[in-house]
Amino acid sequence: MQRYLFGGSFSDLPREDCDVVIVGAGLAGLYTALQLDPSFKIVILNKFGLDQSNSMYAQGGIAAAVAEDDSPDLHFDDSMAAGSNMCNQDALRVLVDEGPENIRILQDWGVPFDLDRQGRLAVGQEGAHSRKRIIHSHGDATGLHMTSRLVDLVKARPNIRVDDNWTLVDLVVDDADTVAGVITLNSLAADDFRFYRARVVVLAAGGIGQLYLHSTNARPATGDALAASIRAGAATSDLEFIQFHPTALPEPDENGRCFLISEAVRGEGAILRSIHGEAFMEKAHPQGNLAPRDVVSQAIFRQMLKDDSDFVYLDITHQPAEFLQRRFPMIYETCLQRGLDMAKDFLPVTPVQHYFMGGVDTDLHARTTLKNLFACGEVAHTGIYGANRLASNSLLECLVYGRRAAQSINGAPVCELSDLAALAAVFARTQALDSARRATTLAANLRMTAVESTAAEDRQQIRQMMTRYCGILRSKEGLQTALHGLEAIHQRRELATIHSLTELEAAQMAVTGRAIVKAALRRRHSVGAHYRMDESRPSPVQSESRRRK
Ligand SMILES: Cc1cc2nc3c(=O)[nH]c(=O)nc-3n(C[C@H](O)[C@H](O)[C@H](O)COP(=O)(O)OP(=O)(O)OC[C@H]3O[C@@H](n4cnc5c(N)ncnc54)[C@H](O)[C@@H]3O)c2cc1C
């Protein structure tokens, strides 16, 4: 695999020096920056400005054991059960134990969480949680209010600068496998590259949703940081575990983002119905409409196949309009804009890609396997999810592990910025190896170059293949078809020089998609969010319904 996507001269790159560069301006990146020692010069990068992140779109809330009848132990048990007992217990223990204190920090910083009549944090219920523990802000606009408050705080800090529209291309690593900075491309202008040299790099670049045709994820989520980490040799895990949210409106907007109908709506009693009006979740799982997400997604998918339809219905018409407007203002309004009144109409919903449980491996201090490279938030693999994510644990993970990343960086001895001449020499050597590899590929695939395909077409093909073959239901045959197609695109993209964002994304998506499909092929049995149709063991949906007969 080609090590660097940047094909120009390293020495000629415009350069910015800082102590810490954070790739990503969602909750994980912003919170990490605010927890770092104020003496550090920090630069936060993002792809399309501060309002484009999954964090901004988060609705339901953030899970933490703050209620009187709750405890970190119960939160731990629920997370373990949702993750098919495959969670990293140490990492999960840290998450549930440190959750409440991070919520207190956000309250102290002025995040406007909703309170109950007694002035305590109001907590809601979500699927697979045994207690009410979902803290929210302005009803269903938690992400927007939490993230916006952190943006304000970051802007007020003289030591933190946000550089909008600078997209990560490559992680620059020196001879000693120490990360020395990042090469970036201006998202808005072709051929405008920049090198950020830093003592420490923090990856907080979010998920991979845009690898799928239907996703709730924001536009930047093309898995760039994961691809760059793979090319740099960082360890990654659990890439096959991709959560599909059971309920989104089927029609995507212009960015391919499907509007999410939060699980909290089922928490308030909504019922899933077939297109014929029949409630089907009670037959599928003992927890009915509040079963774990993968079970609900599979059950909906099967119902859609059975009825040959593109959606099922979500029915919350038993709740009065005033309640729905107050509890779900954003969802209520968005549905109304699309001609749907939640209080009167059944909502058409379909499962869509939603969350990426895998990622760049990190330890309990958010350190990756590469020196001076940290990762937190959705891009990281801490192991807290196992085979599936318990709803609303991900915002909490951004906080707990973002803070831990900052604490590790604050406590480490200050290292020097890497020497530029030495970096240029290593870069040139690696580039020469990349060129030799490209020449071999070209010689072996002369015919391939005749088949011209644009980056935009390749990008779309990747999304089609991932959706068709590496979605909710998978098989060996389908995954092999996808791998074959992705290999071809990957090779083609390696032969092309990167000038624009579309070319860059197509190249990164090919690396990420290939890695995900390989991981899905390796895991031959169904577990959690990974469902293999071709295995002999029954799926959770089938086995539960058998047990109930
Ligand atoms: C619709 C929706 C609803 C959700 N609801 C909830 C919920 O209720 N509770 C919950 O716990 N979780 C929820 N989630 C999940 C949660 O929002 C995310 O897991 C979390 O916000 C991830 O935060 P992050 O900081 O890791 O990434 P993000 O918030 O996605 O931020 C990623 C940042 O990285 C930047 N970036 C990406 N690629 C590059 C690049 N190549 N170069 C430079 N910058 C880059 C982006 O521009 C962005 O600034 C929801 C997600 C969605 C999509």
The ligand as an SDF file (V2000), in Angstrom:
LIG
                    3D

 53 58  0  0  0  0  0  0  0  0999 V2000
  -27.6500   12.0580   13.6980 C   0  0  0  0  0  0  0  0  0  0  0  0
  -26.7960   11.5500   14.8210 C   0  0  0  0  0  0  0  0  0  0  0  0
  -27.3240   11.4470   16.0930 C   0  0  0  0  0  0  0  0  0  0  0  0
  -26.5340   10.9920   17.1490 C   0  0  0  0  0  0  0  0  0  0  0  0
  -27.0620   10.9520   18.4080 N   0  0  0  0  0  0  0  0  0  0  0  0
  -26.2720   10.5910   19.4430 C   0  0  0  0  0  0  0  0  0  0  0  0
  -26.7430   10.6500   20.7800 C   0  0  0  0  0  0  0  0  0  0  0  0
  -27.8680   11.0560   21.0390 O   0  0  0  0  0  0  0  0  0  0  0  0
  -25.8950   10.2610   21.7690 N   0  0  0  0  0  0  0  0  0  0  0  0
  -24.6310    9.8130   21.5350 C   0  0  0  0  0  0  0  0  0  0  0  0
  -23.9090    9.4730   22.4760 O   0  0  0  0  0  0  0  0  0  0  0  0
  -24.1570    9.7660   20.2710 N   0  0  0  0  0  0  0  0  0  0  0  0
  -24.9330   10.1500   19.2380 C   0  0  0  0  0  0  0  0  0  0  0  0
  -24.4340   10.1200   17.9600 N   0  0  0  0  0  0  0  0  0  0  0  0
  -23.0310    9.7560   17.7670 C   0  0  0  0  0  0  0  0  0  0  0  0
  -22.1640   10.9210   18.1810 C   0  0  0  0  0  0  0  0  0  0  0  0
  -22.7450   12.1230   17.7160 O   0  0  0  0  0  0  0  0  0  0  0  0
  -20.7700   10.7940   17.6190 C   0  0  0  0  0  0  0  0  0  0  0  0
  -20.2480    9.5460   17.8950 O   0  0  0  0  0  0  0  0  0  0  0  0
  -19.8360   11.8330   18.1920 C   0  0  0  0  0  0  0  0  0  0  0  0
  -20.4160   13.1000   18.0710 O   0  0  0  0  0  0  0  0  0  0  0  0
  -18.4990   11.7830   17.5050 C   0  0  0  0  0  0  0  0  0  0  0  0
  -17.7760   12.8940   17.8940 O   0  0  0  0  0  0  0  0  0  0  0  0
  -16.3300   13.1170   17.2950 P   0  0  0  0  0  0  0  0  0  0  0  0
  -15.8370   14.3770   17.9030 O   0  0  0  0  0  0  0  0  0  0  0  0
  -15.5410   11.8830   17.4430 O   0  0  0  0  0  0  0  0  0  0  0  0
  -16.5870   13.2870   15.7240 O   0  0  0  0  0  0  0  0  0  0  0  0
  -17.4530   14.3900   14.9530 P   0  0  0  0  0  0  0  0  0  0  0  0
  -18.3500   15.1180   15.8510 O   0  0  0  0  0  0  0  0  0  0  0  0
  -18.0550   13.7340   13.7710 O   0  0  0  0  0  0  0  0  0  0  0  0
  -16.3450   15.4330   14.4590 O   0  0  0  0  0  0  0  0  0  0  0  0
  -15.4120   15.0510   13.4800 C   0  0  0  0  0  0  0  0  0  0  0  0
  -14.5840   16.2520   13.1270 C   0  0  0  0  0  0  0  0  0  0  0  0
  -13.4860   15.8190   12.3400 O   0  0  0  0  0  0  0  0  0  0  0  0
  -13.3880   16.6270   11.1820 C   0  0  0  0  0  0  0  0  0  0  0  0
  -12.7680   15.8380   10.1360 N   0  0  0  0  0  0  0  0  0  0  0  0
  -13.1870   14.6980    9.5670 C   0  0  0  0  0  0  0  0  0  0  0  0
  -12.3080   14.2810    8.6520 N   0  0  0  0  0  0  0  0  0  0  0  0
  -11.3050   15.1910    8.6300 C   0  0  0  0  0  0  0  0  0  0  0  0
  -10.1230   15.3370    7.8950 C   0  0  0  0  0  0  0  0  0  0  0  0
   -9.7590   14.4560    6.9660 N   0  0  0  0  0  0  0  0  0  0  0  0
   -9.3370   16.4140    8.1410 N   0  0  0  0  0  0  0  0  0  0  0  0
   -9.6810   17.3590    9.0680 C   0  0  0  0  0  0  0  0  0  0  0  0
  -10.7920   17.2610    9.8040 N   0  0  0  0  0  0  0  0  0  0  0  0
  -11.5930   16.1910    9.5840 C   0  0  0  0  0  0  0  0  0  0  0  0
  -14.7930   17.0550   10.8840 C   0  0  0  0  0  0  0  0  0  0  0  0
  -14.7870   18.1930   10.0660 O   0  0  0  0  0  0  0  0  0  0  0  0
  -15.3110   17.3050   12.2960 C   0  0  0  0  0  0  0  0  0  0  0  0
  -14.9200   18.5810   12.7150 O   0  0  0  0  0  0  0  0  0  0  0  0
  -25.2100   10.5720   16.9010 C   0  0  0  0  0  0  0  0  0  0  0  0
  -24.6800   10.6710   15.6190 C   0  0  0  0  0  0  0  0  0  0  0  0
  -25.4610   11.1490   14.5780 C   0  0  0  0  0  0  0  0  0  0  0  0
  -24.8660   11.2460   13.2230 C   0  0  0  0  0  0  0  0  0  0  0  0
  1  2  1  0
  2  3  1  0
  2 52  2  0
  3  4  2  0
  4  5  1  0
  4 50  1  0
  5  6  2  0
  6  7  1  0
  6 13  1  0
  7  8  2  0
  7  9  1  0
  9 10  1  0
 10 11  2  0
 10 12  1  0
 12 13  2  0
 13 14  1  0
 14 15  1  0
 14 50  1  0
 15 16  1  0
 16 17  1  0
 16 18  1  0
 18 19  1  0
 18 20  1  0
 20 21  1  0
 20 22  1  0
 22 23  1  0
 23 24  1  0
 24 25  2  0
 24 26  1  0
 24 27  1  0
 27 28  1  0
 28 29  2  0
 28 30  1  0
 28 31  1  0
 31 32  1  0
 32 33  1  0
 33 34  1  0
 33 48  1  0
 34 35  1  0
 35 36  1  0
 35 46  1  0
 36 37  1  0
 36 45  1  0
 37 38  2  0
 38 39  1  0
 39 40  1  0
 39 45  2  0
 40 41  1  0
 40 42  2  0
 42 43  1  0
 43 44  2  0
 44 45  1  0
 46 47  1  0
 46 48  1  0
 48 49  1  0
 50 51  2  0
 51 52  1  0
 52 53  1  0
M  END
$$$$
